[in-house]
Amino acid sequence: MTTSLRHIANRIDAGARLSLDEGLALFRSPDLWEVCRLAQRVRERLHGRRAYYNINRHVNYTNICALSCKFCSFYRKKEDEGAYEFDVDAIRDEAGRAQEAGATEIHIVGGLHPWLPFSYYIDMLRAIRESAPRLHIKAFTAVEVVHLARIARRPNDIAGVLRDLRDAGLGSLPGGGAEVFDDRVHDEAFKGKIRSDKWLEVHREAHRLGMNTNATILYGHIESLEDRLHHMDLLRTQQDDAIAAGAGSGRFQTIIPLPFIPDESELEYLPGPSGVENLRMLAVCRLMLDNFPHVKAFWIMQTLEMAELMLQAGADDIDGTVVWYDITKVGGAGTHQETDVNRLRRAIRDAGFEPIERDTLYRPVMRDGATWEVAEA
Ligand code: V47
């Protein structure tokens, strides 16, 4: 082990928070396996041999988007071929099917549709509540929440809009839309999108309402290593505040590092991150975000094979059965990107861990076919 990694290892064992310089040393270390081993030490301290998955269903209700982010291949303009929007009945039916199949969660995100009214989103949540009352609704990135506040003509009332969404059935916020918290990268790759202060504000308000949320970082495009570390630092500082606010406050549950997938985006000329970079990024997230309980290797974007490896490099969660996913398509996949519970459990076991089905809030699920109960933690 190099001297600088030995120093970092001692600090990790003492439970110290790593500095941004130490983060940079982890990114630059030639000893990738040692970095992964350090992350694994933290992961095992927190979760032992447990690794989580869930039975969920993603719904991307529209790909029509007012924005044109350069990294995104999902968005369409209204007149483009392939542009779509689901009506509330279609979403209600999908939620009903998900519940029948035994899912515990529905994960809903979409583009910033220029014309759908605020009532569409409220009706969507109510319809899911009605047709599938057992599903936890994890929906709307911070970017969508700001858009909803605008179309509700309450742009400065994020807390009030979140309250309305919660009263209609919203359970928590997913981590999307964070990209990289840096103005240069923002202006180059996703101009027009909310900036970091707004993303953080939405999550802060959600936490104040007692809602849990996730966070992401989209890496491997035009950002620098320093940008990534700055992003992680802002997240862990905000998490400190959420934790300090006490038991009634929501928290960030999970960091999900998202590898940039260049195919069919305006940044297609970039190579995207390598497998080794994906592994290292996952490990560095585990080490830097010392107050985040979970690190997710989202198998749809990482591939299930890489997600297995990541369970040995700091990850404790691989997400779920998914079923439909339209935002990224790795290796020529289509919208139907489904895996089954047996494959998820086998992947976790192959990686040397004990598979635990969880609900959205990371409570263990006891299951008999499509019938399930949340176990006492
Ligand atoms: O917000 C878009 C990203 C996100 C690309 O909270 C891309 O549990 C890579 O946030 N290459 C959506 N990434 C996905 C997301 C997510 C996924 C799984 C679980 C959770 C959770 C959240 O995907 C978007 C954007 O940041 N994205 N295009 C791309 N070409």
Boltz pocket constraint, residues with backbone or C-beta under 6 A from the ligand:
constraints:
  - pocket:
      binder: B
      contacts: [[A, 71], [A, 72], [A, 73], [A, 74], [A, 141], [A, 173], [A, 174], [A, 175], [A, 176], [A, 177], [A, 178], [A, 179], [A, 214], [A, 215], [A, 216], [A, 218], [A, 256], [A, 258], [A, 259], [A, 260], [A, 261], [A, 262], [A, 263], [A, 265], [A, 298], [A, 301], [A, 319], [A, 327], [A, 328]]
      max_distance: 6.0
